[in-house]
Amino acid sequence: MRISILSTWSVLWILLACGISVGLAQQTMQPADVARLRAVTNAAIAPDGKLIAYTLSVPRRPLEDDDGPAWSHLYVVDAAGKARVFVAGQETVGSVSWMPDGSSLLYLAKRGQEENASLYQIPIDGGESVRILEHDTAIQAYSIHPDGKQVAFLATEKLGEEISSLRDQGFDQEVFEEDWLATKCWVTTLEADAQPRQLDLPGSASQVHWNHAGTKLAIVLAPTPSVDDSYMAKQVCIVDVEDGSILAKVEHCAKLGEVRWSPDDEHLALVAGADIHDPKDGRLLVAAASDGFQVRDVLPEYDAHVTSFQWQNEGTLLWTADEGTWTRVGSVSLDGKRTTLVAPGEGQPILAGISVSQDGKQIAMVGHAASFEHEVFVFDLASKSPQRISNSNPWLDEKVLARQTTISWTAADGLTLQGVLVYPKDYVDGERYPMIMVVHGGPEAHESDGWMTSYSRPGQVAAARGFFVFYPNYRGSTGRGVEFSKLGQADAAGKEFSDLVDAIDHLVHQGLVDKDRVGITGGSYGGYASAWAATFYSERYAASVMFVGISDNISKVGTTDIPEEMFLVHHRKRLWEDWDYFAQSSPIRYVERNRTPTLILHGKEDPRVHPSQSLELHRHLKTLGQAPVRLVLYEGEGHGNRKAAARLDYSLRQLRWMEHYLKGAGGAPPSLRVDYHEALGIDKTDEQTD
């Protein structure tokens, strides 16, 4: 079917229906604009520092393209901002890296009719991509040898022929949490017809890194392929490449992020948790080979969370960190001497994903700000100022965006908290406005004072319609150190959610917000907050949109795929140790308080927060019948929507629910149908069949 577009991604229909002028329609962010936002997802600087390769997330166009998640394209840009596209179209590339000599790029992709992702190489001076390594199963990660002639890679074990044959005959039963296929490590040359050699290592691998001498591998292993073990039980092992033996293990027991060898191979650096109860891998640790790989924190007592790092030279690390609602870029030597390269503060971009040239003088990063999505930044350390060199959404430059700022408030117990507040676009001093509170998940996630608008985060779209939009960093959030991130443990729905009500009171006291027109939304733990707000705190919230959220902690800990994380970094107790705690921290315990119109949305394949959490809350609220409630389930989606159609549907439903109950007539819910053609400016009468 061919669709005629009257005006690409036009949204005039929405604004005309709301009495908003055509001029304003062209100036402000609309849901259709959100559906076409592109974002840089990764940047890797060339060894000589002259070029930067980056991947760009390119969403599919609802009602035009086949539905699915965004494509990922490969670009290369120079320091002046001149970019070339290397891989585009209906392609998804990932794990981009440079060959050691800088002559070409490597990436993983499943192209054409391929069943599995393979390793591709593309020359930097022109030419087509060439598949240089394929495997029986999808290649998940790789590390190129310093000589550029060998590669270590990770892939799952292959299903045996007998089992595969039986499955083809209908014997496709799942033996729950027992018939997993582990991810293993292979080593091979890049010569034609080379046979990969599997290393006989226990457990399931998730990272692999050659040392600079090309004799050892640092491999991250977990006991099983489970998500829970990937969170709570990873360990770094030093492996001899020749015989596959484990030479040493890094003495660390906590959440684990990236791992990197020092240029002289004498140290390993890693981003990890401080201890097994730390909710986030945010400490920068170094382990010395000469000391049996015992770890030490090179940024001790730093009340922030490191988000990325690279070795500048054998004695110095460059790093980025979330600090408050901003970021800091710094360096630290092995003896603990720190230098700030980019200080946090209002107006600075939010930076992460650090990549360093071979001489340590040039840095590439990914950054965003209140006025633009994630873009590529280059930082010549001599200039002391990162420079943005990509512009993936040039049309954003024509949009009029609302004011955005970081604010602070004081909780009832005296704790100072922060959040990001987006003002109504046409804010008039002295007037009060409705507000949408957007609560992040985790709770060990974090809000930065950067780009705040996406399919599930109404940001500038809601601001254009006269809403305040508030993103709180309640206790338990990251960005303020380990101690702060643990403040909500063993107190689910306690002071952490009281912080949200205290924030409302602050904004009401400031004369900004109408206390009778406050809505709340969020996903995962933010969905939990939205369910709590619709029940326990119902008198404070006039609308709630709950996304993949928790309603019953008793059944949640029995159906989630992260039971150990829930125990170790959330509840700190088992269900049978304190039944009352789990019941009393469950929104369904307080459903009789509900007077808040509640829209519930959930992916039907969610393994983290089982869809039954939404089914339970919906059933109880519907049975009581004290306020409108609606449940929308997304086919094929998990813990968050990935496909273009489901994202657009979510965005439109969320915004409509908030407008209906915070600005409109309220009462019965809006229509269960959504007109996507109108939302995208597509005239259905002009549709033609090929």
VODODO-161620 format. One record per residue (C-alpha): residue in three letters; z, y, x. Coordinates in pm, whole numbers, padded with zeros to 5 digits, always signed. Last residue first. Example, Ala and Ser with C-alpha at 12.3 -4.5 7.8 and 13.67 -1.06 7.14 Angstrom:
! residues 2
SER+00714-00106+01367 ALA+00780-00450+01230 
! end
This chain:
! residues 690
ASP-00573-00064-00004 THR-00351+00028-00299 GLN-00290+00392-00363 GLU+00024+00598-00411 ASP-00056+00946-00538 THR+00164+00927-00847 LYS+00460+00826-00630 ASP+00462+01165-00456 ILE+00665+01130-00138 GLY+00899+01417-00049 LEU+01147+01188+00125 ALA+01430+01233-00125 GLU+01181+01228-00409 HIS+01046+00892-00300 TYR+01398+00760-00248 ASP+01495+00810-00611 VAL+01841+00653-00624 ARG+01954+00434-00915 LEU+02319+00376-01008 SER+02312+00704-01196 PRO+02606+00934-01125 PRO+02955+00808-01204 ALA+03124+00903-01534 GLY+03346+01211-01522 GLY+03272+01466-01252 ALA+03101+01788-01360 GLY+02989+01886-01013 LYS+03142+02029-00697 LEU+03395+01774-00570 TYR+03315+01480-00798 HIS+02936+01494-00828 GLU+02878+01654-00488 MET+03086+01388-00315 TRP+02916+01100-00496 ARG+02570+01247-00432 LEU+02639+01282-00059 GLN+02758+00923-00024 ARG+02476+00782-00232 LEU+02206+00969-00039 SER+02336+00872+00306 TYR+02394+00510+00209 ASP+02046+00471+00066 LEU+01894+00628+00376 ARG+02087+00393+00603 ALA+02000+00086+00396 ALA+01630+00176+00407 ALA+01626+00240+00783 LYS+01801-00080+00886 ARG+02117-00083+01099 ASN+02399-00037+00847 GLY+02756-00085+00965 HIS+02964-00398+01016 GLY+02689-00631+00901 GLU+02372-00573+00701 GLY+02145-00845+00566 GLU+02176-00737+00205 TYR+02380-00420+00155 LEU+02651-00435-00112 VAL+02721-00134-00336 LEU+03050-00122-00528 ARG+03127+00147-00786 VAL+03454+00289-00915 PRO+03536+00551-01178 ALA+03906+00611-01238 GLN+04189+00445-01435 GLY+03992+00135-01528 LEU+04263-00108-01416 THR+04014-00394-01405 LYS+03760-00182-01217 LEU+04020-00077-00960 HIS+04132-00438-00910 ARG+03781-00580-00883 HIS+03658-00305-00652 LEU+03952-00346-00416 GLU+03904-00721-00391 LEU+03525-00707-00353 SER+03559-00448-00077 GLN+03787-00666+00133 SER+03578-00969+00030 PRO+03296-00814+00232 HIS+03475-00941+00547 VAL+03576-00673+00793 ARG+03452-00789+01132 PRO+03200-01054+01027 ASP+02996-00824+00796 GLU+02701-01015+00648 LYS+02709-00855+00301 GLY+02725-00503+00445 HIS+02968-00286+00249 LEU+02982+00026+00033 ILE+03265+00132-00201 LEU+03244+00450-00409 THR+03583+00556-00542 PRO+03671+00811-00810 THR+04039+00889-00737 ARG+04303+00818-01002 ASN+04448+00515-00827 ARG+04825+00485-00830 GLU+04804+00139-00989 VAL+04602+00025-00686 TYR+04906+00059-00460 ARG+04939-00290-00309 ILE+04558-00303-00304 PRO+04571-00037-00030 SER+04746-00278+00210 SER+05019-00153+00445 GLN+05293-00282+00214 ALA+05145-00631+00209 PHE+05108-00661+00586 TYR+05459-00529+00650 ASP+05609-00748+00377 TRP+05465-01066+00527 ASP+05643-01004+00858 GLU+05639-01289+01109 TRP+05398-01503+00910 LEU+05124-01241+00943 ARG+05162-01215+01319 LYS+05292-00908+01497 ARG+05161-00636+01727 HIS+04972-00489+01430 HIS+04692-00314+01615 VAL+04641-00384+01985 LEU+04756-00743+02036 PHE+04751-00886+01684 MET+04430-00727+01550 GLU+04270-00792+01889 GLU+04371-01157+01859 PRO+04229-01188+01505 ILE+03889-01036+01594 ASP+03637-01232+01381 THR+03813-01120+01062 THR+03897-01350+00770 GLY+04266-01429+00808 VAL+04376-01092+00945 LYS+04196-00924+00655 SER+04347-01152+00389 ILE+04697-01017+00446 ASN+04573-00671+00538 ASP+04416-00618+00198 SER+04192-00314+00141 ILE+04010-00275+00472 GLY+03683-00084+00500 VAL+03315-00158+00545 PHE+03250+00192+00400 MET+03484+00365+00154 VAL+03362+00681-00020 SER+03656+00861-00183 ALA+03675+01151-00425 ALA+03940+01391-00558 TYR+04195+01316-00286 ARG+04560+01426-00273 GLU+04690+01256-00590 SER+04536+00929-00471 TYR+04752+00910-00159 PHE+04855+00543-00198 THR+04537+00447-00382 ALA+04216+00639-00308 ALA+04355+00773+00021 TRP+04447+00422+00132 ALA+04092+00306+00054 SER+03947+00597+00252 ALA+04184+00527+00543 TYR+04071+00163+00545 GLY+03711+00286+00542 GLY+03797+00496+00846 TYR+03932+00175+01000 SER+03587+00029+00926 GLY+03379+00326+00805 GLY+03480+00668+00680 THR+03502+00891+00377 ILE+03743+01136+00217 GLY+03709+01402-00051 VAL+03911+01720-00107 ARG+03854+01938-00412 ASP+04202+02004-00554 LYS+04335+02142-00225 ASP+04061+02404-00211 VAL+04013+02455+00164 LEU+04004+02762+00386 GLY+04315+02968+00314 GLN+04489+02864+00637 HIS+04757+02694+00427 VAL+04487+02476+00271 LEU+04362+02385+00618 HIS+04713+02296+00733 ASP+04793+02099+00417 ILE+04473+01900+00463 ALA+04567+01823+00823 ASP+04911+01703+00714 VAL+04738+01469+00470 LEU+04534+01321+00755 ASP+04836+01287+00983 SER+05003+01085+00705 PHE+04728+00834+00773 GLU+04840+00772+01132 LYS+05205+00813+01029 GLY+05192+00489+00832 ALA+04871+00316+00726 ALA+04932+00050+00993 ASP+05257+00109+01182 ALA+05270-00178+01432 GLN+05045+00029+01662 GLY+04971+00384+01552 LEU+05105+00555+01863 LYS+04915+00328+02102 SER+04623+00567+02163 PHE+04870+00845+02245 GLU+05034+00638+02518 VAL+04702+00535+02671 GLY+04554+00879+02717 ARG+04442+01169+02501 GLY+04073+01097+02440 THR+04128+00793+02220 SER+04257+00794+01864 GLY+04585+00621+01773 ARG+04729+00940+01627 TYR+04464+01122+01423 ASN+04150+01267+01576 PRO+04026+01436+01261 TYR+03662+01502+01161 PHE+03642+01773+00892 VAL+03343+01876+00684 PHE+03382+02200+00490 PHE+03136+02188+00206 GLY+02887+02444+00073 ARG+02567+02245+00045 ALA+02444+02328+00396 ALA+02781+02207+00526 ALA+02715+01870+00359 VAL+02393+01821+00555 GLN+02549+01968+00871 GLY+02813+01696+00891 PRO+02748+01415+00640 ARG+02858+01129+00868 SER+02723+00793+00744 TYR+02351+00856+00807 SER+02428+01084+01100 THR+02562+01434+01165 MET+02839+01537+01408 TRP+02654+01644+01724 GLY+02922+01766+01964 ASP+03292+01848+01946 SER+03399+01492+02018 GLU+03565+01258+01768 HIS+03721+00938+01902 ALA+03757+00569+01836 GLU+04081+00377+01888 PRO+04149+00357+01515 GLY+03902+00188+01547 GLY+03711+00385+01291 HIS+03658+00755+01240 VAL+03775+00947+00934 VAL+03535+01196+00775 MET+03719+01446+00552 ILE+03487+01613+00302 MET+03606+01957+00194 PRO+03563+02178-00109 TYR+03571+02552-00038 ARG+03819+02841-00058 GLU+03704+03200-00024 GLY+03878+03453+00198 ASP+03605+03475+00461 VAL+03268+03380+00322 TYR+03109+03063+00456 ASP+02733+03043+00414 LYS+02691+02725+00619 PRO+03016+02572+00503 TYR+03227+02526+00816 VAL+03228+02218+01042 LEU+03576+02133+01169 VAL+03644+01906+01467 GLY+03990+01758+01508 GLN+04309+01790+01705 LEU+04672+01682+01675 THR+05009+01820+01785 LEU+05300+01589+01705 GLY+05592+01764+01532 ASP+05701+01479+01302 ALA+05522+01632+01002 ALA+05201+01661+01201 THR+05098+01985+01367 TRP+04742+02113+01354 SER+04466+02186+01602 ILE+04106+02298+01553 THR+03780+02238+01739 THR+03484+02437+01612 GLN+03156+02420+01422 ARG+02958+02697+01253 ALA+02674+02586+01030 LEU+02322+02515+01147 VAL+02002+02705+01077 LYS+01719+02468+01163 GLU+01420+02580+01367 ASP+01544+02429+01694 LEU+01593+02100+01508 TRP+01213+02073+01481 PRO+01203+02002+01855 ASN+01382+01667+01797 SER+01354+01475+02126 ASN+01402+01777+02350 SER+01458+01656+02705 ILE+01565+01833+03025 ARG+01921+01952+02958 GLN+02070+02099+03273 PRO+02412+02011+03414 SER+02575+02294+03614 LYS+02740+02285+03956 SER+02407+02363+04129 ALA+02478+02161+04447 LEU+02563+01853+04241 ASP+02214+01859+04094 PHE+02285+01750+03737 VAL+02017+01621+03503 PHE+02075+01590+03130 VAL+01885+01370+02886 GLU+01942+01417+02512 HIS+02178+01297+02237 GLU+02142+01506+01919 PHE+02137+01887+01910 SER+02323+02196+01786 ALA+02688+02090+01801 ALA+02626+01927+02137 HIS+02488+01610+02290 GLY+02469+01454+02634 VAL+02319+01164+02827 MET+02360+01175+03203 ALA+02150+01183+03518 ILE+02309+01273+03849 GLN+02159+01392+04177 LYS+02334+01420+04515 GLY+02463+01066+04565 ASP+02193+00977+04820 GLN+02083+00677+04611 SER+02064+00878+04290 VAL+02348+00854+04037 SER+02364+00751+03669 ILE+02640+00868+03431 GLY+02636+00752+03070 ALA+02852+01032+02932 LEU+02843+01404+02846 ILE+02953+01613+02547 PRO+02784+01946+02604 GLN+03001+02248+02685 GLY+03031+02517+02418 GLU+03409+02505+02386 GLY+03574+02336+02681 PRO+03594+02051+02926 ALA+03536+02121+03296 VAL+03223+01998+03471 LEU+03250+01896+03838 THR+03626+01855+03855 THR+03747+01718+04189 ARG+04011+01453+04243 LYS+04166+01314+04563 GLY+04309+00969+04487 ASP+04274+00791+04824 LEU+03967+00607+04695 SER+03805+00940+04625 VAL+03769+01086+04278 SER+03484+01277+04121 GLY+03464+01461+03793 VAL+03289+01517+03463 ARG+03517+01619+03176 THR+03445+01577+02807 TRP+03544+01755+02486 THR+03746+01680+02172 GLY+04060+01607+02373 GLU+03941+01461+02700 ASP+03666+01200+02681 ALA+03584+01108+03038 THR+03292+01110+03281 TRP+03299+00965+03632 LEU+03178+00995+03991 LEU+03343+00763+04242 THR+03395+00825+04610 GLY+03458+00612+04923 GLU+03145+00400+04959 ASN+02922+00672+04818 GLN+02862+00831+04479 TRP+02977+00515+04302 GLN+02912+00531+03929 PHE+03126+00595+03620 SER+03129+00600+03240 THR+03365+00660+02947 VAL+03698+00737+03114 HIS+03964+00802+02852 ALA+04206+01094+02874 ASP+04569+01157+02961 TYR+04532+01111+03337 GLU+04864+00960+03447 PRO+04690+00758+03717 LEU+04325+00835+03795 VAL+04260+00583+04076 ASP+04432+00305+03880 ARG+04490+00000+04098 VAL+04349-00350+04076 GLN+04425-00649+04299 PHE+04094-00786+04428 GLY+04256-01011+04688 ASP+04358-00709+04893 SER+04068-00712+05137 ALA+03820-00730+04849 ALA+03967-00409+04710 ALA+03997-00356+04335 VAL+03944-00014+04177 LEU+04040+00094+03826 LEU+03920+00380+03606 ARG+04121+00355+03283 GLY+03945+00378+02944 ASP+03892+00026+02814 LYS+04056+00089+02478 PRO+04336-00039+02255 ASP+04582-00096+02543 HIS+04802-00390+02443 ILE+04674-00622+02718 ASP+04741-00358+02982 ALA+04588-00041+03127 GLY+04253-00108+02965 ALA+03936-00125+03169 VAL+03665+00071+03344 LEU+03580-00112+03663 ALA+03534-00049+04033 LEU+03480-00327+04283 HIS+03549-00267+04649 GLU+03437-00370+04997 ASP+03073-00423+04901 ASP+02969-00130+05126 PRO+02788+00051+04842 SER+03084-00013+04606 TRP+03023-00286+04349 ARG+03025-00197+03977 VAL+03194-00324+03658 GLU+03151-00175+03308 GLY+03405-00225+03029 LEU+03707-00452+03006 LYS+03994-00486+02763 ALA+04307-00614+02931 CYS+04422-00867+03191 HIS+04327-00782+03550 GLU+04354-00961+03880 VAL+03989-00967+03978 LYS+03902-01329+04042 ALA+03795-01477+04372 LEU+03547-01710+04541 ILE+03417-01880+04226 SER+03163-02139+04340 GLY+02797-02109+04245 ASP+02676-02286+04561 GLU+02437-02031+04706 VAL+02526-01723+04501 ASP+02898-01731+04579 VAL+03073-01590+04273 ILE+03329-01312+04238 CYS+03479-01340+03889 VAL+03561-01049+03657 GLN+03765-01154+03354 LYS+03712-01105+02982 ALA+03983-01215+02738 MET+04053-00941+02481 TYR+03733-00788+02350 SER+03475-01051+02443 ASP+03734-01313+02351 ASP+03756-01170+02000 VAL+03378-01146+01970 SER+03360-01518+02036 PRO+03132-01649+02313 THR+03422-01852+02457 PRO+03657-01836+02759 ALA+03519-01498+02873 LEU+03330-01433+03197 VAL+03219-01116+03376 ILE+03012-01200+03683 ALA+03028-01020+04016 LEU+02763-01189+04225 LYS+02764-01256+04595 THR+02517-01280+04885 GLY+02272-00997+04815 ALA+02429-00765+05071 HIS+02448-00491+04808 ASN+02646-00709+04568 TRP+02454-00851+04279 HIS+02590-00771+03930 VAL+02617-00992+03618 GLN+02775-00902+03283 SER+02845-01091+02957 ALA+02909-01453+03061 SER+03052-01736+02849 GLY+03306-01990+02965 PRO+03320-02188+03287 LEU+03060-02149+03561 ASP+02798-02397+03681 LEU+02532-02153+03797 GLN+02192-02228+03645 ARG+01895-02236+03882 PRO+01574-02078+03753 GLN+01250-02264+03840 ALA+00984-02047+04000 ASP+00639-02091+03840 ALA+00519-01752+03964 GLU+00751-01584+04212 LEU+01028-01360+04080 THR+01297-01568+04249 THR+01568-01728+04041 VAL+01939-01718+03954 TRP+02081-01822+03616 CYS+02403-01721+03441 LYS+02522-01871+03112 THR+02587-01742+02761 ALA+02769-02005+02555 LEU+02622-02171+02246 TRP+02880-02186+01969 ASP+02944-02510+01783 GLU+03321-02468+01753 GLU+03395-02141+01573 PHE+03293-02286+01236 VAL+03104-02614+01251 GLU+02790-02479+01087 GLN+02570-02706+00877 ASP+02198-02706+00948 PHE+02122-03070+00871 GLY+01810-02976+00673 GLN+01542-03174+00856 ASP+01462-02886+01091 ARG+01831-02883+01175 LEU+01810-03248+01276 SER+01523-03172+01513 SER+01716-02887+01675 ILE+02020-03112+01718 GLU+01807-03378+01890 GLU+01619-03124+02102 GLY+01940-02963+02230 LEU+01994-02596+02154 LYS+01931-02394+02466 GLU+02221-02227+02642 THR+02242-01855+02602 ALA+02091-01618+02855 LEU+02213-01412+03150 PHE+02009-01313+03453 ALA+02019-01307+03832 VAL+01701-01181+03991 GLN+01521-01232+04318 LYS+01243-01048+04498 GLY+01356-00686+04472 ASP+01529-00707+04812 PRO+01852-00565+04663 HIS+01850-00850+04406 ILE+01783-00741+04047 SER+02059-00781+03791 TYR+01993-00912+03441 ALA+02114-00903+03082 GLN+02042-01077+02751 ILE+01739-01289+02835 ALA+01644-01462+02509 THR+01620-01840+02520 ASP+01382-02078+02697 HIS+01320-01812+02962 GLU+01067-01552+03063 LEU+01037-01351+03380 ILE+00773-01117+03521 ARG+00612-00994+03200 VAL+00375-00720+03304 SER+00375-00369+03156 GLU+00051-00182+03200 GLY-00049+00065+03467 GLY+00045+00405+03602 ASP+00238+00552+03894 ILE+00578+00419+03782 PRO+00466+00059+03770 ILE+00587-00146+03469 GLN+00797-00461+03494 TYR+00909-00681+03207 LEU+01197-00926+03160 SER+01179-01138+02845 ALA+01331-01120+02496 ASN+01265-01429+02289 GLU+01019-01553+02025 GLU+00720-01366+02163 GLN+00451-01273+01911 GLY+00401-00921+02045 ARG+00685-00806+02263 LYS+01049-00909+02289 ALA+01188-00663+02539 LEU+01401-00630+02852 TYR+01327-00362+03110 LEU+01228-00310+03471 LEU+01079+00004+03617 SER+00850+00049+03913 SER+00807+00194+04261 GLY+01168+00308+04304 ASP+01222+00087+04611 PRO+01523-00089+04452 MET+01328-00152+04127 TRP+01463+00082+03865 SER+01656-00015+03554 VAL+01612-00029+03175 SER+01842-00262+02982 GLY+01650-00216+02655 VAL+01307-00196+02498 THR+01219-00213+02130 GLU+00852-00181+02039 GLN+00656-00083+01733 GLY+00491+00208+01907 ALA+00610+00329+02246 VAL+00637+00212+02608 PHE+00570+00444+02903 VAL+00588+00789+02744 ARG+00568+01073+02990 ALA+00809+01365+03013 LYS+00793+01702+03191 GLY+01148+01837+03177 ALA+01148+02017+03513 ALA+01371+01749+03666 ASP+01113+01481+03587 VAL+01096+01263+03277 VAL+01016+00896+03218 TYR+01010+00751+02868 LEU+01073+00408+02714 HIS+01088+00357+02338 SER+01355+00190+02122 TRP+01257+00120+01762 ALA+01513+00182+01489 PRO+01641-00103+01275 GLY+01428-00263+01002 ASP+01203-00190+00706 ASP+00828-00213+00750 ASP+00709+00141+00790 GLU+00617+00385+00512 LEU+00880+00360+00237 PRO+01154+00449+00489 ARG+01018+00575+00821 ARG+01148+00371+01113 PRO+01395+00540+01342 VAL+01305+00620+01705 SER+01587+00554+01955 LEU+01476+00688+02291 THR+01527+00505+02619 TYR+01536+00693+02945 ALA+01384+00684+03290 ILE+01473+00975+03516 LEU+01257+01099+03801 LYS+01312+01277+04134 GLY+01651+01132+04229 ASP+01515+00919+04517 PRO+01669+00600+04370 ALA+01534+00689+04023 ILE+01783+00808+03761 ALA+01868+00589+03464 ALA+01924+00737+03116 ASN+02040+00560+02799 THR+02044+00612+02422 VAL+01840+00927+02373 ALA+01836+01009+02003 ARG+01570+01061+01738 LEU+01655+01201+01396 ARG+01410+01100+01122 ALA+01655+00979+00857 VAL+01884+01276+00923 ASP+01602+01510+00829 ALA+01551+01323+00502 PRO+01919+01376+00422 GLN+01879+01755+00462 MET+01964+01995+00743 THR+01900+02362+00668 GLN+01612+02602+00734 GLN+01314+02472+00537 ALA+01516+02419+00223 LEU+01671+02763+00274 GLY+01329+02921+00236 VAL+01256+02708-00070 SER+01566+02850-00235 ILE+01863+02647-00350 GLY+01917+02598-00724 CYS+02048+02246-00682 ALA+01735+02086-00826 LEU+01528+02317-00609 LEU+01725+02203-00307 ILE+01682+01834-00368 TRP+01314+01863-00451 LEU+01246+02069-00138 VAL+01325+01772+00081 SER+00999+01731+00269 TRP+00992+01451+00525 THR+00628+01526+00594 SER+00488+01732+00310 LEU+00280+01580+00035 ILE+00281+01236+00195 SER+00032+00996+00038 ILE+00142+00634+00055 ARG-00094+00346+00132 MET+00000+00000+00000 
! end
